[in-house]
Amino acid sequence: MRILLVEDDALLGDGIRAGLELDAYAVDWVRNGEQALHALDSHSYEACILDLGLPGKDGIAVLKEARSAGDRTPVLVLTARDTREDKIGGLDAGADDYLTKPFDLGELQARLRALIRRASGTARPVLEHRGVVLDPSTKRVTADGCEVTLSAREYALLQDLLSHPGHIRSRAQLEESLYAWGDETGSNTVEVYIHHLRKKLGADFIRTVRGFGYQLGVEG
């Protein structure tokens, strides 16, 4: 899943990005409001982590402009502004959650999972299909109760498909979900990971919709 991180503090931004990448997210990191608006306009993200004290256009202005343009990306504000008025102002500007600095990385990750879960319209903390269960909080995947070992890319691809039940995901959408800016992608990497998942979860767990992409196989 791809996340937009908007943070102008180099040390903090680097730490957040590293933590999220360890949590199997693809992270695009920008450092000012104009870059944030450009990224939101040109890419699809599962969520955005937004600092408010940005150089130039601040986070509140970014939020208002993005929402006015119809952008529905879930936004978690992460800021040192901790007054009651700041929190009300951030949420009223269009944020979906508000976390103040200093913060615990585990809490940020948990809030991010909840934000993505709510945006997808599900209340369940785990994703499940045909006996395959993926728990985003532990990164554990089981099939009929048995542990399944996946690489980080395989896990991310499976999480994307399970998060879009009934939907056909094009190769471009899957690549956009799996890779951040600067990541190297091969010409057939999605196909390779699909092949690996089928070997581990069953040949018909993921079906190819010729000319369109991939979707989960029908429930048995």
C-alpha positions as CSV (number, residue, x, y, z in Angstrom):
1,M,0.0,0.0,0.0
2,R,1.3,3.4,-1.0
3,I,1.5,6.3,1.5
4,L,2.2,9.9,1.0
5,L,4.4,11.4,3.8
6,V,4.5,15.2,4.0
7,E,7.2,16.2,6.5
8,D,9.9,19.0,6.2
9,D,12.1,17.7,9.1
10,A,14.7,15.5,7.4
11,L,15.6,13.4,10.5
12,L,12.0,12.8,11.5
13,G,10.8,12.2,7.9
14,D,13.6,9.7,7.4
15,G,12.7,7.8,10.6
16,I,9.0,7.7,9.8
17,R,9.6,6.5,6.2
18,A,11.9,3.8,7.5
19,G,9.3,2.7,10.1
20,L,6.5,2.6,7.5
21,E,8.6,0.7,5.0
22,L,9.4,-1.9,7.6
23,D,5.6,-2.1,8.0
24,A,5.4,-3.0,4.2
25,Y,4.2,0.3,3.0
26,A,5.6,2.0,-0.2
27,V,6.3,5.6,0.9
28,D,6.5,8.8,-1.2
29,W,8.1,11.5,0.9
30,V,7.7,15.2,0.1
31,R,8.8,18.2,2.2
32,N,6.5,21.1,1.3
33,G,2.9,21.9,0.6
34,E,3.2,22.4,-3.1
35,Q,4.9,19.1,-3.6
36,A,2.1,17.5,-1.5
37,L,-0.6,18.9,-3.7
38,H,1.2,17.8,-6.8
39,A,1.6,14.3,-5.5
40,L,-2.0,14.0,-4.4
41,D,-3.1,15.2,-7.8
42,S,-0.9,12.8,-9.8
43,H,-1.0,9.6,-7.7
44,S,-3.4,7.4,-5.8
45,Y,-2.6,6.9,-2.1
46,E,-4.1,4.7,0.6
47,A,-3.4,7.5,3.1
48,C,-1.5,10.7,3.7
49,I,0.5,11.7,6.8
50,L,0.6,15.5,6.9
51,D,2.7,17.8,9.0
52,L,1.1,21.3,9.5
53,G,4.2,23.4,10.0
54,L,5.4,23.2,6.4
55,P,7.5,25.9,4.6
56,G,5.5,28.0,2.2
57,K,1.9,26.6,2.0
58,D,1.2,25.1,5.4
59,G,-0.7,21.8,6.1
60,I,-4.0,23.4,6.8
61,A,-3.9,25.2,3.4
62,V,-2.9,21.9,1.7
63,L,-5.8,20.1,3.4
64,K,-8.4,22.7,2.4
65,E,-7.1,22.9,-1.2
66,A,-7.1,19.1,-1.6
67,R,-10.6,18.7,-0.2
68,S,-11.9,21.6,-2.4
69,A,-10.5,19.8,-5.4
70,G,-12.4,16.6,-4.4
71,D,-9.4,14.6,-3.1
72,R,-10.7,11.9,-0.7
73,T,-7.4,10.5,0.4
74,P,-7.6,9.7,4.2
75,V,-5.3,12.2,6.0
76,L,-3.6,11.8,9.3
77,V,-2.3,15.1,10.6
78,L,1.0,14.7,12.5
79,T,2.1,17.9,14.1
80,A,3.6,19.7,17.1
81,R,0.5,22.0,17.2
82,D,-1.3,20.5,20.2
83,T,-3.9,22.9,21.4
84,R,-7.6,22.1,21.4
85,E,-8.1,24.8,18.8
86,D,-5.4,23.4,16.6
87,K,-6.9,19.9,16.7
88,I,-10.4,21.2,16.0
89,G,-9.1,23.3,13.1
90,G,-7.2,20.4,11.6
91,L,-10.2,18.0,11.7
92,D,-12.5,20.7,10.4
93,A,-10.2,21.4,7.5
94,G,-10.6,17.9,6.3
95,A,-8.2,15.7,8.3
96,D,-9.5,12.2,9.3
97,D,-7.2,11.8,12.3
98,Y,-4.9,14.0,14.4
99,L,-1.7,12.9,16.2
100,T,0.6,15.3,18.1
101,K,4.4,15.1,18.3
102,P,6.2,13.6,20.1
103,F,4.5,10.3,19.2
104,D,5.1,6.6,19.3
105,L,5.7,4.9,16.0
106,G,3.5,2.0,17.0
107,E,0.6,4.3,17.7
108,L,1.1,6.0,14.3
109,Q,1.1,2.7,12.5
110,A,-2.0,1.6,14.4
111,R,-3.8,4.8,13.6
112,L,-2.8,4.4,9.9
113,R,-4.2,0.9,9.8
114,A,-7.5,2.1,11.3
115,L,-7.7,5.0,8.9
116,I,-7.2,2.7,5.9
117,R,-9.7,0.2,7.3
118,R,-12.4,2.9,7.8
119,A,-11.8,4.3,4.3
120,S,-12.3,0.8,2.8
121,G,-15.6,0.5,4.6
122,T,-14.7,-2.4,6.8
123,A,-14.6,-2.6,10.6
124,R,-12.7,-5.9,10.8
125,P,-9.0,-5.6,11.7
126,V,-8.1,-8.6,9.5
127,L,-8.6,-9.3,5.8
128,E,-9.9,-12.7,4.8
129,H,-10.8,-14.6,1.6
130,R,-11.3,-18.3,1.1
131,G,-9.6,-19.4,4.3
132,V,-6.7,-17.0,3.8
133,V,-6.4,-14.5,6.6
134,L,-4.0,-11.5,6.6
135,D,-3.5,-9.6,9.9
136,P,-2.1,-6.1,9.1
137,S,-1.1,-5.5,12.8
138,T,1.2,-8.6,12.9
139,K,1.9,-9.1,9.2
140,R,0.9,-12.7,9.7
141,V,-0.8,-14.6,6.9
142,T,-2.4,-18.0,7.3
143,A,-4.2,-20.3,4.9
144,D,-6.7,-22.7,6.6
145,G,-5.0,-22.0,9.9
146,C,-1.5,-22.7,8.6
147,E,1.3,-20.1,8.6
148,V,2.2,-18.9,5.1
149,T,5.6,-17.2,4.6
150,L,5.5,-14.3,2.1
151,S,8.1,-11.9,0.9
152,A,7.4,-8.2,1.5
153,R,6.2,-7.7,-2.1
154,E,4.1,-10.8,-2.0
155,Y,2.5,-9.6,1.2
156,A,1.9,-6.1,-0.2
157,L,0.3,-7.5,-3.3
158,L,-1.9,-9.9,-1.4
159,Q,-3.0,-7.0,1.0
160,D,-3.9,-4.9,-2.0
161,L,-6.1,-7.6,-3.5
162,L,-7.8,-8.5,-0.2
163,S,-8.5,-4.8,0.3
164,H,-10.4,-4.6,-2.9
165,P,-12.7,-7.6,-2.9
166,G,-14.8,-8.0,-6.0
167,H,-12.7,-5.4,-7.9
168,I,-10.4,-6.0,-10.8
169,R,-7.0,-4.5,-10.1
170,S,-5.1,-3.5,-13.2
171,R,-1.4,-4.1,-13.5
172,A,-0.8,-0.3,-13.3
173,Q,-2.9,0.0,-10.1
174,L,-1.0,-2.9,-8.5
175,E,2.4,-1.4,-9.5
176,E,1.3,2.0,-8.1
177,S,0.3,0.3,-4.8
178,L,3.5,-1.6,-4.5
179,Y,6.2,0.9,-5.5
180,A,7.2,4.3,-4.2
181,W,9.1,6.9,-6.2
182,G,12.6,5.7,-7.0
183,D,11.9,2.0,-6.6
184,E,13.1,-0.2,-9.4
185,T,10.4,-2.1,-11.2
186,G,10.9,-4.8,-13.8
187,S,8.6,-5.2,-16.8
188,N,6.8,-8.3,-15.4
189,T,7.3,-8.0,-11.6
190,V,3.5,-8.1,-10.9
191,E,3.1,-11.3,-12.9
192,V,6.1,-12.8,-11.0
193,Y,4.5,-12.1,-7.6
194,I,1.1,-13.2,-8.8
195,H,2.7,-16.5,-9.8
196,H,4.4,-16.9,-6.4
197,L,1.1,-16.2,-4.5
198,R,-0.7,-18.8,-6.6
199,K,1.9,-21.4,-5.8
200,K,1.5,-20.7,-2.1
201,L,-2.3,-20.0,-1.9
202,G,-3.7,-22.1,-4.7
203,A,-3.8,-21.7,-8.5
204,D,-7.3,-20.3,-8.5
205,F,-6.9,-18.0,-5.5
206,I,-6.2,-15.1,-7.9
207,R,-7.8,-15.1,-11.3
208,T,-6.6,-13.3,-14.4
209,V,-9.2,-11.1,-16.1
210,R,-7.8,-11.0,-19.6
211,G,-7.2,-7.5,-20.9
212,F,-8.1,-5.9,-17.5
213,G,-6.0,-7.3,-14.6
214,Y,-6.4,-9.5,-11.6
215,Q,-9.0,-10.2,-8.9
216,L,-9.6,-12.6,-6.1
217,G,-11.0,-16.0,-7.2
218,V,-14.6,-16.6,-6.4
219,E,-15.5,-17.9,-3.0
220,G,-15.7,-21.7,-2.9
